[in-house]
Amino acid sequence: MVSGKQVRLARLTKKGRMLCIPLDHALTVGPIFGLENPGTIIQKVVAGGATCILAHKGTIRSLEAPVPVGMILHISASTSIGVSPNRKVLISSARHAIRLGADALSLHINIGGKEESEMLSDLGMVADECDSLDLPLVAMMYPRGENIKDATDPDTVAHVARIGAESGADIVKTVYTGNTETFRQVVRKCPVPVVLAGGSKMDSEEQILEVASSAVRAGAMGVAFGRNVFQYREPEKIVTALRRVVIDDESVAQAMEGLRSEQA
């Protein structure tokens, strides 16, 4: 028998893979380049072939029409101008996600700092609420805090990802460890699907595609790339190239050839 979670997860993926474009940055750092008009960037990434978008409730409520891809409501936040930017607090709920028509819910958890325990408590309670509603939960699990010496250390990232799974998340989004083999260990040690976070702005199209390809080769369910998409000069075209790598299993060389052809 098909469950509600399975139905909703199917809306977020294609061929079992996820190409998510997070657009939750403006609450944290302000309306940065690329996010001045959320509706415009959403149209572009949908046209490029994203399987889902991730946004705060204000962005979702401001849309003029429903989006024809999966939608994830992000419910935790902090700001870069606050006194505790690493402490993410809840600003919405699973029930509100259902009311907005979202297919899943996400929240951000920083592990390794003095406020870790409060965020873990939030994660556990939200996971229980999502289970009661058959709503998939994406946990953004980041090694970030006073006790983290190397945020890309494979053992640390594996531990942080496992915390998300053990706390009840259906999907864990986490950081890249630098190469395919070490990220494969993170994926293997996590009992739920792993999605790679895009992180900081990368230097080139080749790097964006190579990192995405590496994650998929390591066994990841897909990628969630924000700045490297919405701050790209032609967002829809980089999304199309990413889709070739993440969903269609094309090589980076093939995706780059297609990208150059479209740009020409």
N, C-alpha and C positions, 0 to 999 in steps of 0.2 A: 504493500500500500504506500502510495506517495505521500510524504509529509509536507506540511506547509514550508518547512525550511528548504526542502528539496526544490519545491516550486520556485521559491524566491531566489535560491542560488542559481537556478537555471536562467533567470532573467539577468543575472550579473555576469554570466560567463558565456563563452562560445567554444564549443568542442572541449568543455571542461577547463578552459583557460580564462584568465581574467586580465583585461587591459583596462585598468582603472585610472582615471585622471582626478586626483584630489584637488579641490578648489577651496580649501578651508583656511588658506593662509592669511586672508585679509583681516580676520578677527585678531590674529596674533601680531602681525607686523604692519597692518594697514593695507590700503588699496594699492599694492605694488604694481609695477608694470605687468601687464597681461591680465590683471584682474580688475581693471577699472570698471568694466561692464561685464558682469558674470554671464548674462544671457548671451552675449556675443561669443564669448569663448566657448560656452557650452555648445552652441550651434556648430562651431568649428570642429571641436573634438568629436562630436557625434558624426559629423560629415566624414571625418577621417577614419572612423571605425572603432572608436572606443566601445568597450562592452559595458562600462558603467562610469558614473561620475560620483564623487564624494563631496558633500558640502554641508554647511551649517543650515539650520532651519530658515534663517532669514533669506538666504540665497534661494532655497527651494520655494519658499512662499512668494518670492518676487518673480518667479518665472511666469511668462505670459501664456504658456501652454505646456502640457505634460511632455517630458522628454521621452524619445522612443528607445531609450536604453535603460539599463538598470540604474537604480538610485540608492545611494547609501547616505543616511543621515549621520553626521558627526555630532556627538553630544558632549564633548569635553573641550575645555579651553583654558588659556591663560594669555596674557599679553606681554609683549616685549618691553613695555613701559611700566609694568607692575613690579612689585618688590620681590615676587617669587615666580619668575617666568617658568620654572621647571615644574611647579605645582599645578597640575591640571585639575580643574573642578568641573563637576557635572552642570550642564546648562540646559539639558533636555532629558527625555526619557524614551524608553522603548514604546510606550503607549502613544507618545506624540509622533514617533516614527510611523506607526501604523496609521494614525490620523492623516499624516502628510502623504501617505501612499508610498513610503520608502520600502525598498526590498530588503534592506539590512540596516544595521546600526553599527557605528564604530566609536571607539574612544581611544585616547592616547594615554599610555602609561609609561612613565620614566622610572627605570630601575637603577638603584645605586646611590640614591640621595636620601637626605634626612626625612623627606616627605613621602618616601616610597610606600610606607604602610597604609597611609590614607588612600592613596591611589589604588593599591591592591584591594582594599576593602570595597572601593567603588566598583572595581572590575568584577569582583565576585558577586556583588549584589545585582549589577546590571546583567551579568551572564544568567543569573537565575530568572530575572524578569524576562529576558529574551527567550529563554527556554519555555516559559509559561505561555508565550505568545507565538511560538514556532517562528521566531524572527532570528535570522542569522546574525551573529556578532563577529565583527572584525576588531581584533585587538592590535593596536599599533604599539609594539613593544620595543622600547629604545633603551640602550645602556647609556644613562645620562645622569650624572650626579657626582658628589664628592668622592665616592669610593671607586669610580670607574677610571682606571689608568689608561686603558686602550679600548675605545668604543667599537673597534672593528676586530678585536681579538675573537677568534672562532669559538673558544670555550665560553667566553662571556656572552657572545651573541646567542649561542646555543642554549645557554642557561636562561637568558632573558626570553627567548622564543618559547621555551618549554614552560616558563611561568605562565605565559598567556594561555597555552593549551591546558595546563593543569587547573587554571582558574575558570575554565569553561568556555573559552573562545572557540568559534567554529573555524576561523581563519586567523592566522597571525601574520601581521605585516612587520618586517624588521629590516635591519640595515645590512648592507653588503660587507662581506668579510675580505674582499680583495681579489678572490679568484674562484674558479668553478669548484675546485676540489674542497676547499675549506667551507664554501657555502653549501656544498652537498652534505657535509657533515651536520650542518645546522638543520637542513631539511630532513635528513634521516632521523635525527634525534627529536623531532617534533611530531607528535601523533596526529596533528591536524595540518591541513594545507598551509603552505607558507607563500606569502607574496612579498616581493622585494620592494622596498622603499627607494625612491629615486634620489633622495638626498639633495646635496648642493648642486648648483648649476654645473654641468659638465662642459668640457672644452670643445667638443666637436660632435657632429652627427654620428660619426663612427664609434665614438666612445659611448654615446647613449645606447646605440644598437648593440654594441658588444657586451655591455653590462647586462642589458635585458636578455640577450642570447645566453650569456653565462648562467644567469639565474634559471632559465628554462632548462638548460642542459644539466643543471644541478638538481633538477626535479621540482623546482618551484611551480606553483599554480599559475604564476604570472607576475605582473609588475604593477606598481602604483606610482606613476611618474607625474609630478606636479610642475615645478619650475622648468624642468627640461622640456615640457610641452607648452605650457601657456606663455612662457617667455621666449619661445622659439619664434623666428620671424614669420613662419607659415605653420601654425599649430596643426592644422588638418593634415599637412603633408608628413610631418614627423610622426603623427599618430598612425597614419597609413603605413609608414615604414616599420613602426613598432609592431603593428598588427601582423605584418608579414613574418616578423621574427617570432613573436610570442604565440600567435594563434595558428599561423600557417606553416610553422617550422622551416621557414626559408633561412638561408645563411645570411650573415651580415653583408657579404658581398652582393648577394641578390637584392637585398633590401636597399642597399646603397645605390645600386644600379637603377632600381625603380624610383628612388627618391630623386636622383639626378635627372632622370627622364622627365619626371613630373615638373621639376623646377625649370627645366629647359623649355 
